């Protein structure tokens, strides 16, 4: 006899569906994209958008994991548009939140006459972030959230020095740029930068194995000691639990624990930059959750708004109260602080992540994606490493690869660039990362399916055969 248990019935999948790529034009970019390129060259600063033989295509429509360009070509987006569209593009929940809130109030008066939705979001963030992080300063971009954290650390410790890590990317505002480890970004502006940052080696287990934590911590301790009598004694340590633009470099959990213990001992502020890694991207709500470490400050952005520009720095009451109370003119604020429309969208995004269990989905599908990529690694010596967590994956190409056909040494950067261009022709959008631009960064929307992942791996296989 068979029994039915309706209360155990699998919940219907209500996630938006994507379509596989479909390329209509003979060339990528198509004719309309090429025409728009000429207009862009005339009206936009030439430093902003890279224009090459295969770039850019001009996007017109987004839906779930798909982008459609002005020529009607449909792509699978394996970038989430820089890690922002965690729920996919134009998610119905986000559209509904925008429609409802925009009918009531689009813009409020941030730090003078606050809106109700800002309070609701601040409370929700205190509930989902680790430990005692319960007071927030809102902003619009990830770089702003980082600069808020840098200022907060100074208010708390009265020390201006900050230790960041090699490979770090924290944004391009003057404060965030100072703690970003990219000399090419800094060079034109060096005379205007504050000079308050120090860089320690990132704990790279590929180089130092099980001594990675020891090597990095030794450098951190040395920097703090040397800076004590300098113009900028160290007051904070800033870390990405997983470096994004730095090449999907994963911090060992024991390193994060060692940092926490060291900060406690030296009375330093520990700042976690979770702008890229937050909100389910790495298979947990926040990447640092896996280590059990609670930072003093956490920077949030990107996936928080699902496409709407909103960010936040959240910290403990002990640290946040170092600002003191407002006397009428906040010494750190912005016009769009706690924007009601952005706050409503962020609440909708968090609710969807929780109800659809997208952190679990990110973990499971990320494990599946990496497993399939490891199969490719076994076939192609060009692939040096597959790493990451959840749906934040890095596929690293060998620094120097000996071409079987050309009999020449070929820089991995060139291979990565060709791989991304060929993927675009096959309808897959990718980005590179890492200091050498030789890591293929894979950060698809959390709603991607196994079918779409398998399709992408199949395309990767075809492309790798030709490189």
N, C-alpha and C positions, 0 to 999 in steps of 0.2 A: 504494500500500500504506500502511495506517495502522499506526502504532506506539503502543503504550501505555506510559506511563511512570508506574507506580504510585507511585514515590517522589516524583512531582510532584503527586500527587493532592491536591486541596484538602482541608485539614483540616476535619472536620465541625464545624459551629458548635455548641458546647456551652453557649453563653450562655443563661441563663434567658429564657423568652419572656414578654412582657407582652401584655395585652389592651387594645383600644381602650376609651375611656370608655363607661360605660352608666349613665344616670341613670334611676332607677325612681320616685322621688318627684315629686310635682307641684311642690314647692317645695324650694329649697335655702336653709337647712338643712331637713332632714326632721323629722318629729315627734319621733323619739327624740333627735336632736341638740338640739332645742329644750328638751326635758325635762331633758337633762343640763346645758344652759346654766343653767337655773334652779338646779340643784344646785351647779354650779360657782360661781355668784354668791354662794351662801350659805357655801361652805366654802373658797374660795380668796381670797387677798388680791386686791382689785379692780384693783390696778395691773398684774397679771401678764398676763392674757389679754384681748385686745381683743374686745369684744362689740358687734356692730352688727346691722343689718338682715339682712345676708348672711353674717355670721360669728358663731361658727365652726361648722364641721362637726366631729363627733367621730369620729376614726379608730379602726377596730377591727382591721384586718388589712392587712399589707403583703406584696406579692409582686412581685419584679422591679421594673418601673417603675410599679406600681399601688399605690394605697391603696384600701381599701374602708371606707366609714363604717358607723356603727351602723344606718343605715337601708337598707343594702344597695347604696348607690350606689358605682360604681367610677370612680376617677379616674386620670388620668395625672399622675404627680408630676414636674413640671419644676423642682423645687427640690432633689432628693436629700435632703429634710428638712434644710435649711440646709447643703447641701453635704457631708453626712455619708455618705449611702448611695451611695457611688460604684459599688459592685457591684450596686446595686439592693437591694430590701428582702428580708430573709430568704434571702439567697443560700445555696445548699446547702453551699458550701465553708465559709462562716462558721458555719452551724449545726453542721456536722460538727466543726469546731475547738472550738466551745463544748462540744459533747457529750463529746468526747474529753478535753479538759482539765478540765472540771468533774467528771469521774469520778476524776481524779487529785488535783487541788488547785485550789480556787477562789480562795483568798486566802492569801498567804504573809506573810513578815516583811521586806518591802521592803529596808530599809537595815541590817538586823541579820543575818538568815540568808537571803540572797537565793535566788531560785529559778532553776533552769536556763534556763527559757524567757526570762526577762528578759535574760540574757546573750546568748542566741541573737538576740533582737530588736535589742539594742544593736549587735551585730556586723553584722547585716543592714543596719541604718540607716547604718552607716559605709561599707558597700559601695555603697549606692545614692545617697547624697548626694554633692554635688560636692566636688572637691578633697580637702583634708585634714580634713574634718569627721569626727571619729572617736571623740568621747567624749560620752556622753549623760546627761542628767538627766531622768528620766521624771516624769510627772504625769498628771492626769485630764482637764483641760480646756485649751482654747487660751489662755485668759487666764492660767492658771497657767504655761504654757510661756513666755508673754511676760514674766511677772514673774520667772521664772527667768533669762531672758536679761538683764533689767534689772539684777538682782542680780549676775549674772556679770560684766557690764560694769563695775560699780562695783568689784568685787573685783580686776579686771584693771587698770583705769586709775586708780582712787582718785578719780575725778571723777564727780559725781552728775548732771550735766545730760545731758538726752537730747533730740535733735532728732527730731521726728516730722513728719508732713505734713498739710496741710489735707485734710480728708475722711477721715482715717485712722480706722479702727476696730480696736482691739486687745483689747477685752474690757472688763468692768465691775468687776473687782476694783480695790481702791484704787490699786494700782500701774499696772495696765493702763488704768484709767480716766483717769489723769493724762496718758497719751500718746494717748488717744482724742480726736478733734477733734469732739466733740459737746457743746456747751454745755448743752443741755437735759438730758443725762445727768449732767452735773457739778454743775449749779447748786445742788441741795439739799445737796451735800457739800463745797462749795468750802473751807470752813474746816477740813476734815479732810484735804484733799489736800496732797501734798508740795510742789507748785509747782516741780518740777524740770524741767518740759518746755518746749520751744520749738517753734513750728510754722512750717515753711517752706511756700511754695506748692508744690503738687504740679505736676510738669511737664506741663501740659495743652497738648497740641499744637493743640487746637481754638481756644484763646485766643491762644497765642504762636507757633504754627506751628513752624518749624525752630529758633526761638530758645527753645523751652520749656526745654531743658536748661540753657541759659545763664542764663535768668531764675531758675530754681530754685537752681542752684548758687551764683549770686551771693548769694541770700538765705541759703543755708546757710553760706557763708563769713562773711557779715556777722554772723550769729547766734553763730557760734563765737568770733569776735573780740570781740563785745560781752560775751559771757558769761565771758570769761577772768578778770575781776576781780570777778565776782559771787559770790553764795553757792553757785551751781550751775554751775561751769565744765563745758563739754560733754565728755563721755567716750564718747558713743555716738550713732550715727544709726540710727534704726529705720524701715524701709521695707517696705511691701507691694509686691512686684513688680507685682501687679495689685490695686487696691483692690476689695474685695468689697462690703461694705455701703456703701462710699463712692460706689458707682455704676459698678462695673466699669471703673475707670480704669486704663489700661495704661501702665506706666512705659516710656519709650523706652529701648532697650538702651544707647544712648550715655550716658544719664543714670546708669544703674546703674554703668557703667564709670567715669564721672567721680566718682561717689560713692566707689567703691573706691579710686581714685587719691588722692582727697582724704583719706580715712580713713588710708591708708598714710602720707601726708605728715604728717598731724597726730597720728598715733598714736591714732586713735579706733577704737572697735569698731563694725563694720558688722553690723547685725542684720537678717536677712530674715524677715519674718513670712509664712510659707507655710502657716499654719493652714488657710486656705481653698483656696489654690492648689495645694497639694502632692498627690502621689500620682496623677498623670495628668490632673488636672482641666483643665489648660490645653494639653494636647497634647504635653507633655513631663513627665518624672517630677516636676520642680519648675519653676515658672515662671521662676526666675532662670537656669535652665540655658541658655535661649535667648541670654542675654547673654554667657555665658562667664565671668561674675563668680562668685567664691567668697566668700561672706560669712564673717565670723568666728563668727557664731552663727546658727542657723536654728531657727525655731519651727514645730513640726509638730502637727497635730491633725485634727479632723473626719474626712476620708476615710481617715485612717490606721487607724481601728478599724472602719470599715464599719458603725457603729451602736453599737459598744461604746465607752464613754468612756475614752479613753486619749490622751495627748499626750506631747510630748517637746521638749526643747531640746537640740540637738546642736551641738557646737563643736569647734574645733581643740584639740589637746592643749596648745598654748602658752597659750591663753586659759583653758581649763578647769582647768589646773593652778594657776591663780591662787587657787582656793579653798583650796589646801593639802590635806593628807591628814586623814582623819577621826581624831578622838581618842576616839571613842565616842559622841559626841552630834553628829550632823550639824546644822550651823546652817541648812541648808535641806533640808527633806524633807517627806514627807506619808505618811499612813497607807497609801494605796493605790499608792505609788510602785512601778512595775514589776509591777503586779498580774499574776499568772500567767495568768489567764483573758484579760485584755486583751492581754497580750503574745502569747499563742497566736493570738488573733483577728487581730492586726496582721500577724503572720507569714503567716497564711493569705491576708489581703488582698493583701499585697505579692506573694506567689507567684502569685495569680490575675491580678493586673495584668500581671505579667511574662509568664506563660504564654499568656494570651489577647491579648497585645499591645494592652492597653486604652489605652495612651498614643497609639498610632497611630490607634486607633479614635476616640479623643477628638478628635484633630486633624482627621481626615477628615470625621467627622460634624459637627464644629463648623464646618468650612468650608462644608459643605452647608447647615447650618441658617442661617448668616449670609447665604449667597447667596440663599436663599429669602426671608429677612427683608428683604434689600435690594430685592427685587421689590415687597414691600409698601410699602417706603419711597417708591418711585417713584410709587405710587398714592395714598398718603395723606400730605398735608403735615404732619399731626399728628406723624409720626415724624421726629425731628430727626437721629438718629444710630443706627447699629448698630455695636457694637464688642465687643472681647473677644479671647479666644484659646481654642482647643479648645472644650470644652463649658462655657465660662464666658462668657456672652453678656449684653450689656446693650442693651436697646432703649429709647432715650431719647425721651420725648415732649417736644414743644416747650414751653418755659417758659410762653408765653402763646399760646393757639390761638384764632383767631376762628371761632366756631361759625357755619356756613353757615345753619343753620335759626334759631338764636336771635338771631343778629346781636349777640352779646355776646362780650366777652373772657372766656375760660374758663381758669382756672388748670390747668396741666398735671397738678398733683397730683390734682385731682378726676377728670381723664380717666384717669389711671393707676389710681386707686382703682376707678372704674367698670369699667375693662378687666379688672382682676383679679377683681372680683365676677362679671362676665359670664362670664369664662373658667371660674370655679368652677361656674356653672350648666351649662356645657357639659362639665363633667367634667375640667377641667384646673386643676391647682394651681400657682399662681405667687406670687411675692413682689415687693415693690418695694424699691428701694434709692436711694441718693443723698441729698444734703442736703435736696433738695426732694421726695423720695419720688416722683420723676417718671420713674425708670428701671425698666423691667420687667426683673427679674433672672431669667435662664434658666440653670439649672445642673442639668440632668437627670442621672440615673445614666449612667455611661459605657457601659452595655449597651443604651441606647436604639437603636431601629432607624430606618432611613430612612422606613419606612412610618409610624411613629409621629410622626416629625418632620413629615412631609407633612400628616398629619392635623391636627396642632397649627397649622401655618401656615394651613391651610384654615379652621380655627375662628377664628384671629386675623383673617383677612380678613373673615369674617362680622361679627365684633364691631366692627371698625374702621369698617365701613359704617354702623353705627348710632350711633357717637359724634359 
